[in-house]
Amino acid sequence: MSQVLLLGGLLLDRFYEIDALPQRGQDGYINQSFDQEGGCTLNMAVTIKNLGGKPYVVSALGKDEWGKRLHRYMEENELPCDCIKYKNGQTGYCMAFIEPDGERTFLTAKGCEINFYRDLVPDEVLENIEFAALTGYYLLEGETETEVLLDFMRELKQKNIPILFDPSPLVDKIESEALAVMMQLADILTPNETEGLFLSHNQDVKKWASNLAKQGKTVFLKNGKQGGAVYHENSEFQYMAQAVKPVDTTGAGDSFAGALAHCLAKKIPLSMAAQIASACAAKTVLISGPHGRFSIADLPKELQDYL
């Protein structure tokens, strides 16, 4: 069983199914709406649990009804709550607008979950952690200093715990010095093509990824339904995405990152880890909402033996 630390915060997702986003200044209709517990780390955690791992979500929660609801959800779904604590402030939420082809558009109201506190991670939990994953959302400006989080990431590095960094679509909003430090600390990077373009300063993204690989990083350069490429040491290989008709693409990237962290913690070869992560992302886009239950038996037969 893998034991993975997930840093990124919990919040409430508010979903709005629409025919299309209206043009600026115009009107539109909401066909259906619903709320669901979410946040990148929760989406990652559910995938890890689906694959038989033990995920530890790190998050502050407000003492409001949403915070209590998220805590109950974790308990009811038998997800460890060791790294979750109530703090002052309100719990944030994300408005997700879902179009008929499954594409999603987000607007997020940050809450206390954006803040990292060292006391969120007990030493007894840290002793057993095999792998850590950080979402770029956690590096966005909050009430606590980003340096507190970066110091903790340095602590993980000193303990030789591999670190996966998923930059997130708001990578361009991360303070440049903090981003530079995190890029140095990370062992595995999982940007999509757009994020890679920003991180490479609008240079050749493939050459950028290849250069990072030669410096000791492993880069999974994602390209949605086209699959992606993996850069490791002096090698490069492609992985394919499963052909599915999306219901909701929310959480697909999180599911990919969570599955990847689980696989790498279990020392599964990179090529198979990429295929398993891609298969988990494909399962997630068939679910309405940011995550859902599936099992190893639901994955392609050729992948099941590795798990």
C-alpha positions in Angstrom: 0.0 0.0 0.0 1.4 3.4 -1.0 1.2 6.2 1.6 1.1 9.6 -0.2 0.9 13.1 1.2 -1.3 15.4 -0.8 -0.8 19.2 -0.4 -3.4 21.5 -1.8 -6.5 22.1 0.3 -10.2 21.1 0.4 -13.1 23.2 -0.8 -16.7 22.9 -2.0 -17.4 22.6 -5.7 -20.6 24.2 -7.0 -21.4 22.7 -10.4 -23.6 24.4 -13.1 -24.4 22.5 -16.2 -25.0 24.9 -19.1 -25.4 24.8 -22.9 -22.6 27.3 -23.4 -20.9 30.2 -21.7 -22.6 33.4 -22.8 -20.6 36.2 -24.4 -19.4 38.9 -22.1 -22.4 41.1 -21.1 -25.0 38.6 -22.4 -27.3 36.1 -20.7 -27.5 32.3 -20.5 -29.3 29.5 -18.7 -28.3 26.9 -16.1 -29.8 23.5 -16.9 -28.9 21.9 -13.6 -26.8 22.6 -10.6 -25.4 20.6 -7.6 -22.7 20.9 -4.9 -20.0 18.3 -4.3 -17.0 18.1 -2.0 -13.9 18.8 -3.9 -10.5 20.4 -4.3 -7.5 19.0 -6.2 -6.2 16.9 -3.3 -9.5 15.3 -2.6 -9.8 14.3 -6.2 -6.3 12.9 -6.1 -7.0 11.1 -2.8 -10.1 9.3 -4.1 -8.2 8.0 -7.1 -5.3 6.8 -4.9 -7.8 5.0 -2.6 -9.5 3.5 -5.6 -6.1 2.0 -6.5 -5.5 0.6 -3.0 -3.3 3.4 -1.6 -3.5 5.5 1.5 -3.7 9.2 0.8 -3.2 11.9 3.4 -4.9 15.2 2.4 -3.3 18.3 3.9 -5.8 21.1 4.5 -7.1 23.7 6.8 -10.9 23.9 7.1 -13.1 26.7 8.2 -15.3 26.1 11.2 -18.3 26.8 9.0 -20.9 24.4 7.6 -18.9 23.8 4.4 -15.8 22.9 6.4 -17.8 20.5 8.6 -19.4 19.0 5.5 -16.0 18.3 3.9 -14.7 16.8 7.1 -17.7 14.5 7.3 -17.2 13.5 3.6 -13.6 12.5 4.3 -14.7 10.3 7.3 -17.7 8.7 5.5 -15.4 7.8 2.6 -12.7 6.4 4.9 -10.1 8.9 3.9 -7.5 9.7 6.6 -8.1 13.0 8.4 -4.8 13.1 10.3 -3.6 16.2 8.3 -6.9 18.2 8.4 -7.5 20.8 11.1 -10.1 23.5 11.7 -8.6 27.0 11.5 -10.0 30.5 11.6 -11.6 31.7 8.4 -14.2 30.5 5.9 -13.9 27.5 3.6 -13.5 28.3 0.0 -15.6 27.2 -3.0 -15.2 26.8 -6.7 -17.9 27.5 -9.3 -17.6 25.0 -12.2 -19.5 25.6 -15.4 -19.9 22.4 -17.4 -20.7 22.5 -21.1 -22.3 19.6 -23.1 -18.9 18.3 -24.4 -17.7 18.0 -20.8 -15.4 21.0 -20.9 -15.3 23.0 -17.7 -14.6 26.6 -16.7 -13.7 27.5 -13.1 -14.1 30.5 -10.9 -12.7 30.0 -7.4 -13.3 31.9 -4.1 -10.2 31.3 -1.9 -10.8 30.4 1.7 -8.6 29.3 4.6 -7.7 26.1 2.7 -5.2 28.1 0.7 -3.1 28.5 3.9 -0.4 26.0 5.0 0.5 25.5 8.6 3.3 23.2 9.7 1.1 21.7 12.4 -1.2 20.3 9.8 1.2 17.4 9.2 1.9 15.3 12.4 5.4 13.9 12.7 4.0 10.4 13.1 2.3 10.6 9.7 5.4 12.0 8.0 7.5 9.1 9.3 5.6 6.7 7.0 5.1 8.9 3.9 6.6 7.4 0.7 5.7 10.1 -1.8 4.3 13.7 -1.8 2.3 15.6 -4.3 1.8 19.4 -4.4 -0.7 21.3 -6.5 0.2 24.8 -7.7 -3.0 26.2 -6.2 -1.3 25.8 -2.8 1.4 28.3 -3.8 -1.1 31.1 -4.5 -1.1 34.0 -2.1 -2.9 33.4 1.1 -2.8 34.7 4.7 0.3 32.6 5.6 3.7 33.1 4.1 4.5 30.9 1.1 7.9 30.4 2.7 6.3 28.2 5.4 5.2 25.8 2.8 8.5 25.9 0.9 10.3 25.2 4.1 8.1 22.1 4.6 8.9 21.0 1.0 12.6 21.4 1.8 12.0 19.2 4.9 10.4 16.5 2.6 13.4 16.8 0.3 15.8 16.3 3.2 13.9 13.1 4.1 14.4 11.9 0.5 10.6 11.8 -0.1 10.0 12.2 -3.9 7.9 15.2 -4.7 5.4 15.6 -7.6 4.5 19.1 -8.6 1.4 19.7 -10.6 1.6 23.4 -11.6 -2.2 24.0 -12.2 -3.8 26.4 -14.7 -3.1 29.3 -12.4 0.7 28.8 -12.5 1.1 32.3 -14.0 -0.3 33.7 -10.8 2.3 32.1 -8.6 5.0 34.5 -7.3 8.1 33.9 -9.5 10.6 33.3 -6.7 8.3 30.7 -5.0 7.7 29.0 -8.3 11.5 28.9 -9.1 12.1 27.3 -5.7 9.4 24.7 -6.2 10.7 23.8 -9.7 14.1 23.1 -8.0 12.6 21.0 -5.3 10.3 18.9 -7.5 11.4 15.5 -8.8 8.4 15.0 -11.0 6.5 17.7 -13.0 3.1 17.2 -14.6 2.2 20.3 -16.6 -0.1 20.4 -19.6 1.1 22.0 -22.8 -0.2 25.5 -21.9 1.4 25.4 -18.4 4.6 24.0 -20.0 4.7 27.0 -22.4 4.5 29.4 -19.5 7.1 27.6 -17.4 9.5 27.5 -20.4 9.0 31.2 -21.0 7.4 30.6 -24.3 10.3 28.6 -25.7 10.2 25.2 -27.3 8.3 23.1 -24.7 9.7 19.8 -25.7 13.2 21.0 -25.6 12.5 22.6 -22.2 11.2 19.2 -20.9 14.1 17.4 -22.4 16.6 19.7 -20.7 14.9 19.3 -17.3 15.1 15.5 -17.7 18.8 15.8 -18.3 19.0 17.7 -15.0 17.4 14.8 -13.1 13.7 15.7 -13.3 11.0 13.6 -14.8 8.4 15.5 -16.8 5.0 14.3 -17.8 3.9 16.7 -20.5 0.1 16.3 -20.8 -1.9 17.0 -23.9 -5.5 16.1 -23.0 -7.2 13.6 -25.2 -4.0 13.3 -27.3 -2.2 11.7 -24.5 1.2 13.1 -23.7 5.0 12.6 -23.5 7.3 11.5 -20.7 10.8 12.9 -20.5 13.2 11.0 -18.2 17.1 11.2 -18.2 18.1 11.0 -21.9 14.9 9.3 -23.1 11.4 10.3 -24.3 8.3 8.3 -24.9 4.7 8.9 -25.7 1.6 7.6 -23.9 -1.9 7.5 -25.3 -5.1 8.7 -23.8 -8.1 6.3 -23.9 -10.8 7.3 -26.3 -14.0 8.1 -24.3 -16.9 10.6 -24.6 -16.4 13.0 -21.7 -19.3 13.7 -19.3 -17.3 16.2 -17.2 -13.6 16.8 -17.5 -13.4 18.3 -13.9 -10.8 16.4 -11.9 -9.2 14.5 -14.8 -5.8 16.1 -14.2 -6.1 15.5 -10.5 -6.9 11.8 -11.1 -3.9 11.6 -13.4 -1.6 13.1 -10.8 -3.0 11.0 -7.9 -2.7 7.8 -9.9 0.9 8.7 -10.9 1.9 9.5 -7.3 0.5 6.1 -6.2 2.3 4.2 -9.0 5.6 5.9 -8.5 5.4 5.3 -4.8 5.0 1.6 -5.6 8.0 1.7 -8.0 5.9 0.9 -11.0 7.9 1.6 -14.2 7.3 5.0 -15.8 5.7 3.7 -19.0 3.1 1.7 -17.1 2.6 4.5 -14.5 1.8 6.9 -17.4 -0.7 4.4 -18.9 -2.4 3.7 -15.5 -2.6 7.5 -14.8 -4.1 8.1 -18.2 -6.7 5.3 -17.7 -7.7 6.8 -14.3 -8.2 10.2 -15.9 -10.4 8.6 -18.6 -12.5 7.0 -15.9 -12.9 10.3 -14.1 -14.2 12.2 -17.2 -17.0 9.7 -17.4 -18.3 10.8 -14.0 -20.4 13.9 -13.3 -18.4 15.8 -10.7 -14.8 16.0 -9.7 -14.1 12.4 -8.7 -15.9 9.1 -8.2 -15.5 5.4 -7.3 -13.9 2.9 -9.6 -11.7 -0.1 -8.9 -8.5 -1.7 -10.3 -10.8 -4.2 -12.0 -12.4 -1.4 -14.0 -9.0 -0.6 -15.7 -7.7 -2.3 -18.8 -6.6 -5.9 -18.1 -3.0 -5.3 -19.2 -2.6 -2.6 -16.4 -4.2 -4.5 -13.5 -1.3 -6.8 -12.8 1.0 -3.9 -12.0 -1.3 -2.7 -9.2 
